[in-house]
Structure formats: C-alpha cells, structure tokens
C-alpha cells in the first residue's frame, strides 16, 4: 500500500518534504519506520514471516511488527497502529520501550532503494499467542521461538530464513530483551 511519508536527510533530520512511499523507495530518500519486537516472560520472541507478495524479503522471518510512519504521524501512534493492523493486538504507550533508532540502507534494485531510520521498540507480550490475529495481506505466519535459539540462528541468517538486518541490530534487540527479563 502506498502512503504519504516524511522525507529525512541522511542524518535523520526532517526535511519538511513529503512523498509517496513508492517515490521514496524509487529515489532512495530517507524515511521513518517503526519496529516492535515482542517477547514473553518465558524467554520467547515473536517473529513474523513476511507475506509472499511483499516486494522485499517475501516469506523471510522478521521483526514481530514493522511499518512505515505516515507523514506527520506520531511515532508512538504509528507503532500502536501497526501492532493493531498486523497482529490484532491493542497496546498503549507505556507498553512500548524504545531502545533506539537504527539507520538502514538497503539497495534492493535500481528501482527499489530502502533508506530508513527504524524507531525500534521492545514490548512484553502479555496476550496468549493464540489470540493474535495476523493481517492476511502483510503477514504469512507468526511464531514464538526461544530467544536463545533465535540468538544462535541469526548467526546464520540465510540458513534460517531471516531478513538480513545488520548483525549488531539483532544483537542489540536480544541484549535489550534480556535486560528487561532480569
């Protein structure tokens, strides 16, 4: 789905320009997204398998919930909206623990350049897995796996079918979740 988004400079500052997401991807313009990683008190992490119709990384395992931040949209409101859309879960701002903003540059093709600043959150999943409702148009599947298993599998990203995020990004996520579980 195409949508109007804010355009950022290479340092993550607002430029006061907006564009359709498709135009930003075509031209390699920086923009904002939200990433929300859910974990459970029994040390599991919620993963999302990207839909088979996605332009990039179809059917690979990825962050629990992710999406673009609309033009002028508040970051927290965007995260809450994406969570509701993608997994059918109602959350509130105190449920979200922001752990950082990660710059990501992915040149998928001449016509698809994904230059993002990912506002990244972790959140404890207090709802039973069976109550989650995946968004059929975006999400192929959901699964919970032990965080220790995830930590080992991301060492061989392609073997286990994960989106090839930067290794330090994955390590930061795991570290922050373990800090919250202590």
N, C-alpha and C positions, 0 to 999 in steps of 0.2 A: 504494500500500500504506500503510495506516495503521500508525502505530507510536507508542510512548510516547516523549516527548521532554521535556527540561528546559525550564522557562519562565524567562526572564530579565526583568530590569527594563529600562527604556528606555536605561540606561547600559551594558547588557551584563553586569550582575552576576546571579549565580544567585539565585533567589528561594526555593529549596528546594521548589518546586512542580513537579509534572509534569502532563502532559496528553497526550491523543492528538493527533497532528499535525493531524488534521481539526478538532479543537476549537480548537487554537491558531490555525489559519487562519481559522476562523469568527469568533473573537473578537479577532483582531489582537494576539495575545500574542507577544512577542519570544521567539525561539528560535535555536539554533545550526545552522549548516550548514558543510560543507567544500566548497571549490572547489579543484580541482587543474588547473593549466594545464601541458600537456606541450609541449615544444619540442625541435627536433632541432639537431644540430651544424651542419647546412647551412641554418640560419635559417628553419625552417618551424615552424608552430604547429598542434597537433592541435585540431580543432574537432569538436563533437558536434552532430548535428541531433537535436533533441528528438523523442521519439516522437509519433505523430499522435494518440494517446489521452490525452496529458498535459492536465491541467486548465488550465495556463497556458503560453502561448507554444508550442503544438504546432507542430512542423516548423520552428521557427526554430533558427538556429545559435547555439551557446552554448559555454561552458567545456568543456574536454576531459572532465572528470568532476566531478559535484557530487552532494551528497546531504545528508540530514538526519543530525545526530548523535543517536544514541539516548540515552535517559535514562541518566545515569551512565557513558556510554561515553567513553573517552579520545579526544581529538581526533585524534591521530595514528593510532590504531587504526581510527577511523571512516574516515579518509582512505584507509588501506590497504584496508579492506573495500570501500569504494565503488569504488576503482580495479579491484579484482578482479571485483566484480559487473558493472560497466558496460563494461569493455573487456578483461577477462580477463587482466590483467597483474599479476604478482606484484611487489610493491615492498617496500622496507624503510624504516624511519625515516630513515636517512641519505640516501635518495634524494629526500626532500622538503625543500624550502627554504621556510619560512614567510615570507611577505612582508607580512603584515598581517591585520587584522580590519576588515572593511568593513560598515558599517551600511546596510541596505537596507530601505526601506519601500515596498511595492507594494500599492495598493488595487485589486485586480482587479475586484471586485464587492462588493455588500453582504455576501455570504456567503463571500467569499474575500479575506482580508487577509493578505498575506505580509510579516511583520515579522521580519527576520533579521539576525543577525550572522554574516557569511561569513568563516570562517577560511580564508585563501587561501594556496595553495602554488604554487610552480612546480617542475617536475621535468624533467630531461633524459630524452627518450625514447630509450633505447638498444636497444629491441626493434624489429625491422622492422615497418613498418606492416601488412604482410600477415599478421603473427602476432596482431594484435589481434582480439579476439572480442567484438563488440558484444552487449549484453544486449537481446534482441529486444523485451522488454516495455517498455523505457525509451528505447532509442536507435534512431532511424530509420537514421542513417548516420554515418560518420566520414570526415573528410578532413584532409589536410595541405595548408596553403597557405603561401606565403612570408609571413613576418612583415611585411615592407614592404607587401605587398598588403593584409593584414589591417589594418595601421595606416591605410591610405588608406580602406578600406571602412567602418571604424567611424565615419568622419566623416559617413556617410550610412546610419545603422543600418537604417532601414526599407527602403531601396532594396536592400540586400544580404541582408535577412532575418535580422538578428541580434537576439538578445534585447536589449531596451532597458535595459541596465545604464547606470549613470551614466558619462558620458564620462571623468571623471577616473579611474574604476575601470579602464576599458580602457587608458587611457594609463599608469597605474601598472604594469599587467601587462606591457605592451610594454617599458616602461623597465627593469623588473627582469629581464626575459628578456635584453634586450640587454646589461645589466651582466654577466650570467652568461656570455654568449657571448664577452666580451672576454678 
